[in-house]
Amino acid sequence: MKEFKKRNKIAKISNNSTYRFFQPVYIVLIVNLILITGCSALKKNENIDICSSTKSPCLTSNEYVLLITNKGNIKLELYGKSAPITVGNFIDLVEKGLYNKTIFNRVIKQPYPFLIRGGENNLIENKNNFLDTKTGKIRYIPLEIKLKTNNLPTYGKEIDASSQINNIELKHKRSYLSMARSKAVNSASLQFYILLKSFPELDGRFAVFGKVISGMNIVDLIEEEDFIIEAKRVDS
């Protein structure tokens, strides 16, 4: 990966985009994706059933996905109770085969381990098949972050108060899985990343929704242009 600037420690995270580290406690991620076109409005009532209140795929159960890569197998556990729309979206894409033959297009290991990013829209065959079959358009999902003290996740806004950040249920720790997005908060779509080390600077800004439960040694081996042969939903 390209160099980190000496003072700002800029690390690339997407095509023509960078992570910028200004202070140890502050980080901004910009992913070069198309901006959000819209997402379903979600009520704020803590007692509503999220999955019956959105048109997006939604799952409140724990789900498991096996990523078969050219370097070996990686098994993921996804937490639907904490991130039902994010998990529902990911499983829907898996079952549509949209992660099959996709590359890891960002791997940041220097000057220290950071992350690998997968789910590149442009498949190895140079075809972009990621369209929602219901709308014929790219699907975007809202930023989804659950606090321990709330029954439902918070949607469409970053969590920046220090007291709330400490209360986030799923944090950016080594082996955890999170959604990449552009500067627009509701622009997550297909691409995801796996943390190679803990990065609390990202907490409250991106949607963590699962973790690697086996194959983290394979994750550590992944380099840019390595690829997912097949992603499939599996039993626990």
mmCIF file of the C-alpha atoms, coordinates in Angstrom:
data_MODEL
# 
_entry.id   MODEL 
# 
loop_
_atom_site.group_PDB 
_atom_site.id 
_atom_site.type_symbol 
_atom_site.label_atom_id 
_atom_site.label_alt_id 
_atom_site.label_comp_id 
_atom_site.label_asym_id 
_atom_site.label_entity_id 
_atom_site.label_seq_id 
_atom_site.pdbx_PDB_ins_code 
_atom_site.Cartn_x 
_atom_site.Cartn_y 
_atom_site.Cartn_z 
_atom_site.occupancy 
_atom_site.B_iso_or_equiv 
_atom_site.pdbx_formal_charge 
_atom_site.auth_seq_id 
_atom_site.auth_comp_id 
_atom_site.auth_asym_id 
_atom_site.auth_atom_id 
_atom_site.pdbx_PDB_model_num 
ATOM 1   C CA . MET A 1 1   ? 0.000   0.000   0.000   1.00 0.00 ? 1   MET A CA 1 
ATOM 2   C CA . LYS A 1 2   ? 1.103   3.569   -0.623  1.00 0.00 ? 2   LYS A CA 1 
ATOM 3   C CA . GLU A 1 3   ? 2.973   5.493   2.048   1.00 0.00 ? 3   GLU A CA 1 
ATOM 4   C CA . PHE A 1 4   ? 1.335   7.123   5.029   1.00 0.00 ? 4   PHE A CA 1 
ATOM 5   C CA . LYS A 1 5   ? 2.112   10.842  5.145   1.00 0.00 ? 5   LYS A CA 1 
ATOM 6   C CA . LYS A 1 6   ? 4.542   11.624  7.878   1.00 0.00 ? 6   LYS A CA 1 
ATOM 7   C CA . ARG A 1 7   ? 2.292   13.935  9.856   1.00 0.00 ? 7   ARG A CA 1 
ATOM 8   C CA . ASN A 1 8   ? -1.225  12.902  8.868   1.00 0.00 ? 8   ASN A CA 1 
ATOM 9   C CA . LYS A 1 9   ? -0.542  9.167   8.435   1.00 0.00 ? 9   LYS A CA 1 
ATOM 10  C CA . ILE A 1 10  ? -2.824  8.853   5.440   1.00 0.00 ? 10  ILE A CA 1 
ATOM 11  C CA . ALA A 1 11  ? -3.663  5.276   4.518   1.00 0.00 ? 11  ALA A CA 1 
ATOM 12  C CA . LYS A 1 12  ? -5.547  4.430   1.301   1.00 0.00 ? 12  LYS A CA 1 
ATOM 13  C CA . ILE A 1 13  ? -8.869  2.666   1.816   1.00 0.00 ? 13  ILE A CA 1 
ATOM 14  C CA . SER A 1 14  ? -10.504 2.903   -1.624  1.00 0.00 ? 14  SER A CA 1 
ATOM 15  C CA . ASN A 1 15  ? -9.879  3.989   -5.197  1.00 0.00 ? 15  ASN A CA 1 
ATOM 16  C CA . ASN A 1 16  ? -8.865  7.683   -5.083  1.00 0.00 ? 16  ASN A CA 1 
ATOM 17  C CA . SER A 1 17  ? -9.856  7.757   -1.358  1.00 0.00 ? 17  SER A CA 1 
ATOM 18  C CA . THR A 1 18  ? -7.933  7.791   1.934   1.00 0.00 ? 18  THR A CA 1 
ATOM 19  C CA . TYR A 1 19  ? -8.144  7.297   5.641   1.00 0.00 ? 19  TYR A CA 1 
ATOM 20  C CA . ARG A 1 20  ? -6.698  10.330  7.329   1.00 0.00 ? 20  ARG A CA 1 
ATOM 21  C CA . PHE A 1 21  ? -5.310  10.161  10.824  1.00 0.00 ? 21  PHE A CA 1 
ATOM 22  C CA . PHE A 1 22  ? -5.028  13.687  12.254  1.00 0.00 ? 22  PHE A CA 1 
ATOM 23  C CA . GLN A 1 23  ? -5.033  12.759  15.967  1.00 0.00 ? 23  GLN A CA 1 
ATOM 24  C CA . PRO A 1 24  ? -5.035  9.356   17.707  1.00 0.00 ? 24  PRO A CA 1 
ATOM 25  C CA . VAL A 1 25  ? -8.697  9.835   18.577  1.00 0.00 ? 25  VAL A CA 1 
ATOM 26  C CA . TYR A 1 26  ? -9.942  11.161  15.204  1.00 0.00 ? 26  TYR A CA 1 
ATOM 27  C CA . ILE A 1 27  ? -10.278 9.460   11.825  1.00 0.00 ? 27  ILE A CA 1 
ATOM 28  C CA . VAL A 1 28  ? -12.367 10.005  8.690   1.00 0.00 ? 28  VAL A CA 1 
ATOM 29  C CA . LEU A 1 29  ? -12.946 7.352   6.032   1.00 0.00 ? 29  LEU A CA 1 
ATOM 30  C CA . ILE A 1 30  ? -13.805 8.281   2.430   1.00 0.00 ? 30  ILE A CA 1 
ATOM 31  C CA . VAL A 1 31  ? -14.639 5.382   0.103   1.00 0.00 ? 31  VAL A CA 1 
ATOM 32  C CA . ASN A 1 32  ? -14.933 6.131   -3.617  1.00 0.00 ? 32  ASN A CA 1 
ATOM 33  C CA . LEU A 1 33  ? -18.450 4.796   -4.199  1.00 0.00 ? 33  LEU A CA 1 
ATOM 34  C CA . ILE A 1 34  ? -21.564 6.335   -5.775  1.00 0.00 ? 34  ILE A CA 1 
ATOM 35  C CA . LEU A 1 35  ? -23.514 8.482   -3.314  1.00 0.00 ? 35  LEU A CA 1 
ATOM 36  C CA . ILE A 1 36  ? -26.667 7.263   -1.611  1.00 0.00 ? 36  ILE A CA 1 
ATOM 37  C CA . THR A 1 37  ? -29.854 7.519   -3.640  1.00 0.00 ? 37  THR A CA 1 
ATOM 38  C CA . GLY A 1 38  ? -32.140 6.946   -0.710  1.00 0.00 ? 38  GLY A CA 1 
ATOM 39  C CA . CYS A 1 39  ? -33.112 4.476   2.020   1.00 0.00 ? 39  CYS A CA 1 
ATOM 40  C CA . SER A 1 40  ? -36.297 3.567   3.816   1.00 0.00 ? 40  SER A CA 1 
ATOM 41  C CA . ALA A 1 41  ? -37.289 5.868   6.640   1.00 0.00 ? 41  ALA A CA 1 
ATOM 42  C CA . LEU A 1 42  ? -37.121 4.152   10.005  1.00 0.00 ? 42  LEU A CA 1 
ATOM 43  C CA . LYS A 1 43  ? -39.282 5.159   12.921  1.00 0.00 ? 43  LYS A CA 1 
ATOM 44  C CA . LYS A 1 44  ? -37.674 6.055   16.225  1.00 0.00 ? 44  LYS A CA 1 
ATOM 45  C CA . ASN A 1 45  ? -40.064 4.060   18.372  1.00 0.00 ? 45  ASN A CA 1 
ATOM 46  C CA . GLU A 1 46  ? -37.931 1.664   20.408  1.00 0.00 ? 46  GLU A CA 1 
ATOM 47  C CA . ASN A 1 47  ? -40.610 -1.035  20.275  1.00 0.00 ? 47  ASN A CA 1 
ATOM 48  C CA . ILE A 1 48  ? -41.046 -1.337  16.519  1.00 0.00 ? 48  ILE A CA 1 
ATOM 49  C CA . ASP A 1 49  ? -39.985 -4.387  14.557  1.00 0.00 ? 49  ASP A CA 1 
ATOM 50  C CA . ILE A 1 50  ? -37.205 -3.100  12.325  1.00 0.00 ? 50  ILE A CA 1 
ATOM 51  C CA . CYS A 1 51  ? -37.551 -5.917  9.804   1.00 0.00 ? 51  CYS A CA 1 
ATOM 52  C CA . SER A 1 52  ? -41.223 -5.150  9.245   1.00 0.00 ? 52  SER A CA 1 
ATOM 53  C CA . SER A 1 53  ? -40.512 -1.430  8.933   1.00 0.00 ? 53  SER A CA 1 
ATOM 54  C CA . THR A 1 54  ? -38.008 -1.421  6.082   1.00 0.00 ? 54  THR A CA 1 
ATOM 55  C CA . LYS A 1 55  ? -37.982 -2.577  2.477   1.00 0.00 ? 55  LYS A CA 1 
ATOM 56  C CA . SER A 1 56  ? -34.335 -3.559  2.777   1.00 0.00 ? 56  SER A CA 1 
ATOM 57  C CA . PRO A 1 57  ? -33.369 -7.196  3.450   1.00 0.00 ? 57  PRO A CA 1 
ATOM 58  C CA . CYS A 1 58  ? -33.335 -7.608  7.221   1.00 0.00 ? 58  CYS A CA 1 
ATOM 59  C CA . LEU A 1 59  ? -32.334 -10.398 9.636   1.00 0.00 ? 59  LEU A CA 1 
ATOM 60  C CA . THR A 1 60  ? -32.302 -10.355 13.435  1.00 0.00 ? 60  THR A CA 1 
ATOM 61  C CA . SER A 1 61  ? -30.652 -13.772 13.808  1.00 0.00 ? 61  SER A CA 1 
ATOM 62  C CA . ASN A 1 62  ? -26.984 -14.701 14.004  1.00 0.00 ? 62  ASN A CA 1 
ATOM 63  C CA . GLU A 1 63  ? -25.855 -15.802 10.556  1.00 0.00 ? 63  GLU A CA 1 
ATOM 64  C CA . TYR A 1 64  ? -22.745 -17.552 9.287   1.00 0.00 ? 64  TYR A CA 1 
ATOM 65  C CA . VAL A 1 65  ? -20.890 -17.094 6.017   1.00 0.00 ? 65  VAL A CA 1 
ATOM 66  C CA . LEU A 1 66  ? -17.945 -19.000 4.601   1.00 0.00 ? 66  LEU A CA 1 
ATOM 67  C CA . LEU A 1 67  ? -15.598 -17.049 2.342   1.00 0.00 ? 67  LEU A CA 1 
ATOM 68  C CA . ILE A 1 68  ? -13.658 -19.466 0.170   1.00 0.00 ? 68  ILE A CA 1 
ATOM 69  C CA . THR A 1 69  ? -10.641 -17.488 -1.028  1.00 0.00 ? 69  THR A CA 1 
ATOM 70  C CA . ASN A 1 70  ? -7.597  -18.333 -3.123  1.00 0.00 ? 70  ASN A CA 1 
ATOM 71  C CA . LYS A 1 71  ? -5.580  -18.294 0.133   1.00 0.00 ? 71  LYS A CA 1 
ATOM 72  C CA . GLY A 1 72  ? -7.963  -20.461 2.200   1.00 0.00 ? 72  GLY A CA 1 
ATOM 73  C CA . ASN A 1 73  ? -11.287 -20.358 4.032   1.00 0.00 ? 73  ASN A CA 1 
ATOM 74  C CA . ILE A 1 74  ? -12.568 -17.598 6.307   1.00 0.00 ? 74  ILE A CA 1 
ATOM 75  C CA . LYS A 1 75  ? -15.701 -18.115 8.412   1.00 0.00 ? 75  LYS A CA 1 
ATOM 76  C CA . LEU A 1 76  ? -17.767 -15.133 9.524   1.00 0.00 ? 76  LEU A CA 1 
ATOM 77  C CA . GLU A 1 77  ? -20.367 -14.781 12.263  1.00 0.00 ? 77  GLU A CA 1 
ATOM 78  C CA . LEU A 1 78  ? -22.861 -11.960 11.664  1.00 0.00 ? 78  LEU A CA 1 
ATOM 79  C CA . TYR A 1 79  ? -24.906 -10.338 14.434  1.00 0.00 ? 79  TYR A CA 1 
ATOM 80  C CA . GLY A 1 80  ? -28.409 -9.627  13.194  1.00 0.00 ? 80  GLY A CA 1 
ATOM 81  C CA . LYS A 1 81  ? -29.719 -8.467  16.548  1.00 0.00 ? 81  LYS A CA 1 
ATOM 82  C CA . SER A 1 82  ? -27.230 -5.599  16.586  1.00 0.00 ? 82  SER A CA 1 
ATOM 83  C CA . ALA A 1 83  ? -27.239 -4.805  12.859  1.00 0.00 ? 83  ALA A CA 1 
ATOM 84  C CA . PRO A 1 84  ? -30.333 -6.371  11.233  1.00 0.00 ? 84  PRO A CA 1 
ATOM 85  C CA . ILE A 1 85  ? -30.343 -4.349  8.003   1.00 0.00 ? 85  ILE A CA 1 
ATOM 86  C CA . THR A 1 86  ? -26.587 -4.614  7.487   1.00 0.00 ? 86  THR A CA 1 
ATOM 87  C CA . VAL A 1 87  ? -26.649 -8.365  8.102   1.00 0.00 ? 87  VAL A CA 1 
ATOM 88  C CA . GLY A 1 88  ? -29.759 -8.822  5.955   1.00 0.00 ? 88  GLY A CA 1 
ATOM 89  C CA . ASN A 1 89  ? -28.122 -6.926  3.110   1.00 0.00 ? 89  ASN A CA 1 
ATOM 90  C CA . PHE A 1 90  ? -24.893 -8.932  3.371   1.00 0.00 ? 90  PHE A CA 1 
ATOM 91  C CA . ILE A 1 91  ? -26.674 -12.307 3.437   1.00 0.00 ? 91  ILE A CA 1 
ATOM 92  C CA . ASP A 1 92  ? -28.865 -11.284 0.499   1.00 0.00 ? 92  ASP A CA 1 
ATOM 93  C CA . LEU A 1 93  ? -25.768 -10.410 -1.530  1.00 0.00 ? 93  LEU A CA 1 
ATOM 94  C CA . VAL A 1 94  ? -24.104 -13.672 -0.531  1.00 0.00 ? 94  VAL A CA 1 
ATOM 95  C CA . GLU A 1 95  ? -27.127 -15.688 -1.627  1.00 0.00 ? 95  GLU A CA 1 
ATOM 96  C CA . LYS A 1 96  ? -27.261 -13.804 -4.938  1.00 0.00 ? 96  LYS A CA 1 
ATOM 97  C CA . GLY A 1 97  ? -23.640 -14.798 -5.558  1.00 0.00 ? 97  GLY A CA 1 
ATOM 98  C CA . LEU A 1 98  ? -22.462 -11.204 -5.733  1.00 0.00 ? 98  LEU A CA 1 
ATOM 99  C CA . TYR A 1 99  ? -19.310 -11.829 -3.684  1.00 0.00 ? 99  TYR A CA 1 
ATOM 100 C CA . ASN A 1 100 ? -18.228 -14.741 -5.863  1.00 0.00 ? 100 ASN A CA 1 
ATOM 101 C CA . LYS A 1 101 ? -15.089 -13.958 -7.879  1.00 0.00 ? 101 LYS A CA 1 
ATOM 102 C CA . THR A 1 102 ? -14.664 -10.522 -6.313  1.00 0.00 ? 102 THR A CA 1 
ATOM 103 C CA . ILE A 1 103 ? -11.263 -9.190  -5.349  1.00 0.00 ? 103 ILE A CA 1 
ATOM 104 C CA . PHE A 1 104 ? -9.745  -7.759  -2.198  1.00 0.00 ? 104 PHE A CA 1 
ATOM 105 C CA . ASN A 1 105 ? -8.961  -4.358  -3.664  1.00 0.00 ? 105 ASN A CA 1 
ATOM 106 C CA . ARG A 1 106 ? -7.474  -2.657  -0.605  1.00 0.00 ? 106 ARG A CA 1 
ATOM 107 C CA . VAL A 1 107 ? -5.018  -4.241  1.818   1.00 0.00 ? 107 VAL A CA 1 
ATOM 108 C CA . ILE A 1 108 ? -3.269  -1.946  4.291   1.00 0.00 ? 108 ILE A CA 1 
ATOM 109 C CA . LYS A 1 109 ? -0.465  -3.491  6.337   1.00 0.00 ? 109 LYS A CA 1 
ATOM 110 C CA . GLN A 1 110 ? 2.127   -0.721  6.399   1.00 0.00 ? 110 GLN A CA 1 
ATOM 111 C CA . PRO A 1 111 ? 3.394   0.993   8.452   1.00 0.00 ? 111 PRO A CA 1 
ATOM 112 C CA . TYR A 1 112 ? 1.287   -1.288  10.668  1.00 0.00 ? 112 TYR A CA 1 
ATOM 113 C CA . PRO A 1 113 ? -1.572  -3.770  10.099  1.00 0.00 ? 113 PRO A CA 1 
ATOM 114 C CA . PHE A 1 114 ? -4.844  -1.980  9.414   1.00 0.00 ? 114 PHE A CA 1 
ATOM 115 C CA . LEU A 1 115 ? -7.410  -3.813  7.262   1.00 0.00 ? 115 LEU A CA 1 
ATOM 116 C CA . ILE A 1 116 ? -8.323  -5.764  4.170   1.00 0.00 ? 116 ILE A CA 1 
ATOM 117 C CA . ARG A 1 117 ? -11.266 -4.667  2.041   1.00 0.00 ? 117 ARG A CA 1 
ATOM 118 C CA . GLY A 1 118 ? -13.351 -6.985  -0.121  1.00 0.00 ? 118 GLY A CA 1 
ATOM 119 C CA . GLY A 1 119 ? -16.456 -6.979  -2.277  1.00 0.00 ? 119 GLY A CA 1 
ATOM 120 C CA . GLU A 1 120 ? -15.090 -4.926  -5.154  1.00 0.00 ? 120 GLU A CA 1 
ATOM 121 C CA . ASN A 1 121 ? -18.029 -4.187  -7.477  1.00 0.00 ? 121 ASN A CA 1 
ATOM 122 C CA . ASN A 1 122 ? -16.018 -4.928  -10.593 1.00 0.00 ? 122 ASN A CA 1 
ATOM 123 C CA . LEU A 1 123 ? -15.797 -8.681  -10.765 1.00 0.00 ? 123 LEU A CA 1 
ATOM 124 C CA . ILE A 1 124 ? -12.754 -10.537 -12.007 1.00 0.00 ? 124 ILE A CA 1 
ATOM 125 C CA . GLU A 1 125 ? -14.529 -10.931 -15.355 1.00 0.00 ? 125 GLU A CA 1 
ATOM 126 C CA . ASN A 1 126 ? -14.838 -7.108  -15.382 1.00 0.00 ? 126 ASN A CA 1 
ATOM 127 C CA . LYS A 1 127 ? -18.620 -7.220  -15.075 1.00 0.00 ? 127 LYS A CA 1 
ATOM 128 C CA . ASN A 1 128 ? -20.679 -5.271  -12.566 1.00 0.00 ? 128 ASN A CA 1 
ATOM 129 C CA . ASN A 1 129 ? -23.682 -7.379  -11.602 1.00 0.00 ? 129 ASN A CA 1 
ATOM 130 C CA . PHE A 1 130 ? -24.621 -5.590  -8.409  1.00 0.00 ? 130 PHE A CA 1 
ATOM 131 C CA . LEU A 1 131 ? -28.143 -4.389  -8.996  1.00 0.00 ? 131 LEU A CA 1 
ATOM 132 C CA . ASP A 1 132 ? -31.138 -4.826  -6.716  1.00 0.00 ? 132 ASP A CA 1 
ATOM 133 C CA . THR A 1 133 ? -33.461 -7.164  -8.580  1.00 0.00 ? 133 THR A CA 1 
ATOM 134 C CA . LYS A 1 134 ? -36.517 -5.322  -7.225  1.00 0.00 ? 134 LYS A CA 1 
ATOM 135 C CA . THR A 1 135 ? -35.470 -1.838  -8.307  1.00 0.00 ? 135 THR A CA 1 
ATOM 136 C CA . GLY A 1 136 ? -32.896 -2.422  -11.023 1.00 0.00 ? 136 GLY A CA 1 
ATOM 137 C CA . LYS A 1 137 ? -30.589 -0.010  -9.189  1.00 0.00 ? 137 LYS A CA 1 
ATOM 138 C CA . ILE A 1 138 ? -27.681 -0.265  -6.801  1.00 0.00 ? 138 ILE A CA 1 
ATOM 139 C CA . ARG A 1 139 ? -28.954 -0.761  -3.261  1.00 0.00 ? 139 ARG A CA 1 
ATOM 140 C CA . TYR A 1 140 ? -27.645 1.418   -0.458  1.00 0.00 ? 140 TYR A CA 1 
ATOM 141 C CA . ILE A 1 141 ? -28.252 0.846   3.235   1.00 0.00 ? 141 ILE A CA 1 
ATOM 142 C CA . PRO A 1 142 ? -28.261 3.288   6.160   1.00 0.00 ? 142 PRO A CA 1 
ATOM 143 C CA . LEU A 1 143 ? -25.462 3.574   8.668   1.00 0.00 ? 143 LEU A CA 1 
ATOM 144 C CA . GLU A 1 144 ? -26.538 1.258   11.497  1.00 0.00 ? 144 GLU A CA 1 
ATOM 145 C CA . ILE A 1 145 ? -24.946 1.415   14.960  1.00 0.00 ? 145 ILE A CA 1 
ATOM 146 C CA . LYS A 1 146 ? -26.447 -0.113  18.103  1.00 0.00 ? 146 LYS A CA 1 
ATOM 147 C CA . LEU A 1 147 ? -25.807 1.213   21.600  1.00 0.00 ? 147 LEU A CA 1 
ATOM 148 C CA . LYS A 1 148 ? -25.869 -1.262  24.488  1.00 0.00 ? 148 LYS A CA 1 
ATOM 149 C CA . THR A 1 149 ? -28.520 0.768   26.295  1.00 0.00 ? 149 THR A CA 1 
ATOM 150 C CA . ASN A 1 150 ? -30.921 0.966   23.336  1.00 0.00 ? 150 ASN A CA 1 
ATOM 151 C CA . ASN A 1 151 ? -33.277 -1.716  22.061  1.00 0.00 ? 151 ASN A CA 1 
ATOM 152 C CA . LEU A 1 152 ? -32.799 -0.649  18.456  1.00 0.00 ? 152 LEU A CA 1 
ATOM 153 C CA . PRO A 1 153 ? -29.800 0.553   16.445  1.00 0.00 ? 153 PRO A CA 1 
ATOM 154 C CA . THR A 1 154 ? -29.319 4.205   15.596  1.00 0.00 ? 154 THR A CA 1 
ATOM 155 C CA . TYR A 1 155 ? -29.760 4.921   11.884  1.00 0.00 ? 155 TYR A CA 1 
ATOM 156 C CA . GLY A 1 156 ? -28.367 7.486   9.492   1.00 0.00 ? 156 GLY A CA 1 
ATOM 157 C CA . LYS A 1 157 ? -25.990 9.354   11.764  1.00 0.00 ? 157 LYS A CA 1 
ATOM 158 C CA . GLU A 1 158 ? -22.543 8.967   13.245  1.00 0.00 ? 158 GLU A CA 1 
ATOM 159 C CA . ILE A 1 159 ? -22.041 8.499   16.970  1.00 0.00 ? 159 ILE A CA 1 
ATOM 160 C CA . ASP A 1 160 ? -19.510 11.045  18.161  1.00 0.00 ? 160 ASP A CA 1 
ATOM 161 C CA . ALA A 1 161 ? -20.161 11.775  21.841  1.00 0.00 ? 161 ALA A CA 1 
ATOM 162 C CA . SER A 1 162 ? -17.489 10.049  23.932  1.00 0.00 ? 162 SER A CA 1 
ATOM 163 C CA . SER A 1 163 ? -20.080 8.703   26.376  1.00 0.00 ? 163 SER A CA 1 
ATOM 164 C CA . GLN A 1 164 ? -22.024 7.129   23.500  1.00 0.00 ? 164 GLN A CA 1 
ATOM 165 C CA . ILE A 1 165 ? -18.941 5.720   21.792  1.00 0.00 ? 165 ILE A CA 1 
ATOM 166 C CA . ASN A 1 166 ? -18.115 3.833   24.973  1.00 0.00 ? 166 ASN A CA 1 
ATOM 167 C CA . ASN A 1 167 ? -21.650 2.444   24.842  1.00 0.00 ? 167 ASN A CA 1 
ATOM 168 C CA . ILE A 1 168 ? -21.431 1.026   21.283  1.00 0.00 ? 168 ILE A CA 1 
ATOM 169 C CA . GLU A 1 169 ? -22.185 -2.686  21.190  1.00 0.00 ? 169 GLU A CA 1 
ATOM 170 C CA . LEU A 1 170 ? -19.967 -3.774  18.263  1.00 0.00 ? 170 LEU A CA 1 
ATOM 171 C CA . LYS A 1 171 ? -16.607 -2.039  17.988  1.00 0.00 ? 171 LYS A CA 1 
ATOM 172 C CA . HIS A 1 172 ? -13.723 -2.004  15.555  1.00 0.00 ? 172 HIS A CA 1 
ATOM 173 C CA . LYS A 1 173 ? -11.492 -4.708  17.015  1.00 0.00 ? 173 LYS A CA 1 
ATOM 174 C CA . ARG A 1 174 ? -9.093  -7.100  15.309  1.00 0.00 ? 174 ARG A CA 1 
ATOM 175 C CA . SER A 1 175 ? -11.027 -9.720  13.292  1.00 0.00 ? 175 SER A CA 1 
ATOM 176 C CA . TYR A 1 176 ? -14.260 -7.662  13.215  1.00 0.00 ? 176 TYR A CA 1 
ATOM 177 C CA . LEU A 1 177 ? -16.204 -7.013  10.030  1.00 0.00 ? 177 LEU A CA 1 
ATOM 178 C CA . SER A 1 178 ? -17.547 -3.588  9.035   1.00 0.00 ? 178 SER A CA 1 
ATOM 179 C CA . MET A 1 179 ? -19.142 -1.921  6.007   1.00 0.00 ? 179 MET A CA 1 
ATOM 180 C CA . ALA A 1 180 ? -17.183 0.476   3.804   1.00 0.00 ? 180 ALA A CA 1 
ATOM 181 C CA . ARG A 1 181 ? -19.001 3.560   2.573   1.00 0.00 ? 181 ARG A CA 1 
ATOM 182 C CA . SER A 1 182 ? -18.443 6.948   0.971   1.00 0.00 ? 182 SER A CA 1 
ATOM 183 C CA . LYS A 1 183 ? -18.533 10.234  2.871   1.00 0.00 ? 183 LYS A CA 1 
ATOM 184 C CA . ALA A 1 184 ? -22.338 10.086  2.791   1.00 0.00 ? 184 ALA A CA 1 
ATOM 185 C CA . VAL A 1 185 ? -23.401 8.181   5.915   1.00 0.00 ? 185 VAL A CA 1 
ATOM 186 C CA . ASN A 1 186 ? -26.095 6.132   4.143   1.00 0.00 ? 186 ASN A CA 1 
ATOM 187 C CA . SER A 1 187 ? -23.945 4.932   1.250   1.00 0.00 ? 187 SER A CA 1 
ATOM 188 C CA . ALA A 1 188 ? -22.847 1.431   2.318   1.00 0.00 ? 188 ALA A CA 1 
ATOM 189 C CA . SER A 1 189 ? -23.593 -1.097  -0.380  1.00 0.00 ? 189 SER A CA 1 
ATOM 190 C CA . LEU A 1 190 ? -21.424 -4.099  -1.224  1.00 0.00 ? 190 LEU A CA 1 
ATOM 191 C CA . GLN A 1 191 ? -17.903 -3.505  0.042   1.00 0.00 ? 191 GLN A CA 1 
ATOM 192 C CA . PHE A 1 192 ? -16.778 -4.554  3.506   1.00 0.00 ? 192 PHE A CA 1 
ATOM 193 C CA . TYR A 1 193 ? -13.545 -4.635  5.448   1.00 0.00 ? 193 TYR A CA 1 
ATOM 194 C CA . ILE A 1 194 ? -11.966 -6.843  8.121   1.00 0.00 ? 194 ILE A CA 1 
ATOM 195 C CA . LEU A 1 195 ? -9.757  -5.243  10.762  1.00 0.00 ? 195 LEU A CA 1 
ATOM 196 C CA . LEU A 1 196 ? -6.202  -6.545  11.155  1.00 0.00 ? 196 LEU A CA 1 
ATOM 197 C CA . LYS A 1 197 ? -5.941  -4.714  14.471  1.00 0.00 ? 197 LYS A CA 1 
ATOM 198 C CA . SER A 1 198 ? -8.233  -2.760  16.756  1.00 0.00 ? 198 SER A CA 1 
ATOM 199 C CA . PHE A 1 199 ? -9.090  0.745   15.555  1.00 0.00 ? 199 PHE A CA 1 
ATOM 200 C CA . PRO A 1 200 ? -11.326 2.565   18.062  1.00 0.00 ? 200 PRO A CA 1 
ATOM 201 C CA . GLU A 1 201 ? -10.955 5.687   15.881  1.00 0.00 ? 201 GLU A CA 1 
ATOM 202 C CA . LEU A 1 202 ? -13.543 4.121   13.565  1.00 0.00 ? 202 LEU A CA 1 
ATOM 203 C CA . ASP A 1 203 ? -16.118 3.428   16.273  1.00 0.00 ? 203 ASP A CA 1 
ATOM 204 C CA . GLY A 1 204 ? -19.330 5.372   15.737  1.00 0.00 ? 204 GLY A CA 1 
ATOM 205 C CA . ARG A 1 205 ? -18.511 6.114   12.104  1.00 0.00 ? 205 ARG A CA 1 
ATOM 206 C CA . PHE A 1 206 ? -18.955 2.757   10.380  1.00 0.00 ? 206 PHE A CA 1 
ATOM 207 C CA . ALA A 1 207 ? -21.269 -0.192  10.858  1.00 0.00 ? 207 ALA A CA 1 
ATOM 208 C CA . VAL A 1 208 ? -19.633 -3.216  12.494  1.00 0.00 ? 208 VAL A CA 1 
ATOM 209 C CA . PHE A 1 209 ? -21.840 -6.257  11.946  1.00 0.00 ? 209 PHE A CA 1 
ATOM 210 C CA . GLY A 1 210 ? -19.806 -9.419  12.492  1.00 0.00 ? 210 GLY A CA 1 
ATOM 211 C CA . LYS A 1 211 ? -16.417 -10.997 13.044  1.00 0.00 ? 211 LYS A CA 1 
ATOM 212 C CA . VAL A 1 212 ? -14.098 -13.705 11.779  1.00 0.00 ? 212 VAL A CA 1 
ATOM 213 C CA . ILE A 1 213 ? -14.564 -16.814 13.942  1.00 0.00 ? 213 ILE A CA 1 
ATOM 214 C CA . SER A 1 214 ? -12.118 -19.039 12.047  1.00 0.00 ? 214 SER A CA 1 
ATOM 215 C CA . GLY A 1 215 ? -9.488  -18.364 9.422   1.00 0.00 ? 215 GLY A CA 1 
ATOM 216 C CA . MET A 1 216 ? -8.009  -15.161 10.810  1.00 0.00 ? 216 MET A CA 1 
ATOM 217 C CA . ASN A 1 217 ? -4.636  -16.640 9.854   1.00 0.00 ? 217 ASN A CA 1 
ATOM 218 C CA . ILE A 1 218 ? -5.919  -16.618 6.255   1.00 0.00 ? 218 ILE A CA 1 
ATOM 219 C CA . VAL A 1 219 ? -7.050  -12.994 6.591   1.00 0.00 ? 219 VAL A CA 1 
ATOM 220 C CA . ASP A 1 220 ? -3.497  -12.110 7.616   1.00 0.00 ? 220 ASP A CA 1 
ATOM 221 C CA . LEU A 1 221 ? -2.206  -13.681 4.383   1.00 0.00 ? 221 LEU A CA 1 
ATOM 222 C CA . ILE A 1 222 ? -4.524  -11.753 2.044   1.00 0.00 ? 222 ILE A CA 1 
ATOM 223 C CA . GLU A 1 223 ? -2.858  -9.310  -0.352  1.00 0.00 ? 223 GLU A CA 1 
ATOM 224 C CA . GLU A 1 224 ? -4.354  -6.949  -2.933  1.00 0.00 ? 224 GLU A CA 1 
ATOM 225 C CA . GLU A 1 225 ? -5.790  -8.776  -5.947  1.00 0.00 ? 225 GLU A CA 1 
ATOM 226 C CA . ASP A 1 226 ? -6.385  -11.954 -3.924  1.00 0.00 ? 226 ASP A CA 1 
ATOM 227 C CA . PHE A 1 227 ? -10.009 -12.913 -4.349  1.00 0.00 ? 227 PHE A CA 1 
ATOM 228 C CA . ILE A 1 228 ? -13.124 -14.629 -3.032  1.00 0.00 ? 228 ILE A CA 1 
ATOM 229 C CA . ILE A 1 229 ? -13.819 -17.754 -5.068  1.00 0.00 ? 229 ILE A CA 1 
ATOM 230 C CA . GLU A 1 230 ? -17.195 -18.227 -3.414  1.00 0.00 ? 230 GLU A CA 1 
ATOM 231 C CA . ALA A 1 231 ? -19.137 -16.826 -0.476  1.00 0.00 ? 231 ALA A CA 1 
ATOM 232 C CA . LYS A 1 232 ? -21.889 -19.010 0.929   1.00 0.00 ? 232 LYS A CA 1 
ATOM 233 C CA . ARG A 1 233 ? -24.303 -19.032 3.851   1.00 0.00 ? 233 ARG A CA 1 
ATOM 234 C CA . VAL A 1 234 ? -23.556 -21.933 6.204   1.00 0.00 ? 234 VAL A CA 1 
ATOM 235 C CA . ASP A 1 235 ? -24.725 -23.390 9.505   1.00 0.00 ? 235 ASP A CA 1 
ATOM 236 C CA . SER A 1 236 ? -23.008 -22.489 12.745  1.00 0.00 ? 236 SER A CA 1 
# 
